[in-house]
Amino acid sequence: MKKLMVPFMFAMVLGFGMASLSLAAGDTATPSSQTVKGDLLKIDGEYYVVKDMAGKEVRLHVDKTSQLDGTFKAGDKIEAQATDKGHASSIKQAKPKM
């Protein structure tokens, strides 16, 4: 009976360790993203203020990690990929509707 107890305990410890690692890996998932399309109202330091298609003003944080496809100015129609916390991962000129 004692001979079976040691391998059983080892298997339990190993199993719990693997389970906790897999749960921790799920916590590091990429934050969800959203697409923001609209008119660039203004550039305020590291923030772009965009009026989206619903008429809502959205404030996007832009920094050196944001991929900008060109230069932008107020009045431009843009399309941005942003995290749910408002950080712009990429910004490009919006394609005109056909």
C-alpha positions as CSV (number, residue, x, y, z in Angstrom):
1,M,0.0,0.0,0.0
2,K,2.8,2.4,0.9
3,K,4.5,1.6,-2.5
4,L,1.4,2.9,-4.3
5,M,1.1,6.0,-2.1
6,V,4.3,7.8,-3.3
7,P,3.5,7.5,-7.1
8,F,-0.1,8.5,-6.4
9,M,1.1,11.7,-4.5
10,F,3.6,12.5,-7.2
11,A,0.9,12.2,-9.9
12,M,-1.4,14.5,-7.9
13,V,1.2,17.2,-7.4
14,L,2.1,17.0,-11.1
15,G,-1.6,17.2,-12.1
16,F,-2.3,20.2,-10.0
17,G,0.9,22.0,-11.3
18,M,-0.1,21.4,-14.9
19,A,-3.7,22.6,-14.3
20,S,-2.5,25.8,-12.7
21,L,-0.1,26.5,-15.6
22,S,-2.9,26.1,-18.1
23,L,-5.1,28.5,-16.2
24,A,-2.3,31.0,-16.0
25,A,-1.8,30.8,-19.8
26,G,-5.4,31.7,-20.3
27,D,-5.0,34.9,-18.3
28,T,-2.3,36.3,-20.7
29,A,-4.6,36.2,-23.7
30,T,-4.6,39.2,-26.0
31,P,-7.0,41.9,-25.0
32,S,-10.1,42.1,-27.1
33,S,-10.0,44.6,-29.9
34,Q,-12.6,46.8,-31.6
35,T,-12.6,48.7,-34.9
36,V,-13.3,52.4,-34.7
37,K,-14.3,54.2,-38.0
38,G,-15.0,57.8,-38.3
39,D,-13.8,61.4,-38.6
40,L,-10.7,62.5,-36.8
41,L,-11.8,65.5,-34.8
42,K,-8.5,66.5,-33.2
43,I,-5.1,65.2,-32.1
44,D,-4.5,66.1,-28.4
45,G,-1.0,65.0,-27.5
46,E,-1.0,61.2,-27.4
47,Y,-4.7,61.0,-28.0
48,Y,-6.8,61.0,-31.2
49,V,-10.4,62.1,-30.8
50,V,-12.6,60.4,-33.3
51,K,-16.3,60.9,-34.0
52,D,-17.5,57.4,-34.9
53,M,-20.3,56.4,-37.3
54,A,-22.9,56.5,-34.4
55,G,-21.9,60.1,-33.6
56,K,-20.1,59.2,-30.4
57,E,-16.7,60.7,-29.6
58,V,-14.0,58.1,-29.0
59,R,-10.7,58.9,-27.4
60,L,-7.8,56.7,-28.6
61,H,-4.4,56.5,-27.0
62,V,-1.6,56.6,-29.6
63,D,2.1,55.9,-28.7
64,K,5.2,54.4,-30.3
65,T,3.7,50.9,-30.3
66,S,0.7,52.1,-32.5
67,Q,1.2,51.3,-36.2
68,L,0.3,54.5,-38.1
69,D,-0.3,54.1,-41.9
70,G,0.7,57.6,-42.8
71,T,0.2,61.0,-41.1
72,F,-3.2,62.2,-40.0
73,K,-4.9,65.6,-39.4
74,A,-8.2,66.8,-38.2
75,G,-10.9,66.1,-40.7
76,D,-9.4,62.8,-42.0
77,K,-11.6,59.7,-42.1
78,I,-9.8,57.0,-40.3
79,E,-10.1,53.3,-39.3
80,A,-8.4,52.2,-36.1
81,Q,-8.0,48.9,-34.3
82,A,-8.1,49.6,-30.6
83,T,-8.1,47.6,-27.4
84,D,-11.2,47.7,-25.2
85,K,-9.2,50.1,-23.0
86,G,-8.8,52.6,-25.8
87,H,-5.2,52.0,-26.9
88,A,-4.9,52.2,-30.7
89,S,-2.8,49.3,-32.1
90,S,-3.2,50.5,-35.7
91,I,-4.6,53.5,-37.6
92,K,-5.1,53.9,-41.3
93,Q,-7.1,56.0,-43.7
94,A,-10.7,54.7,-44.0
95,K,-11.7,53.3,-47.3
96,P,-14.6,55.2,-48.9
97,K,-18.0,53.5,-49.1
98,M,-18.9,52.1,-52.5
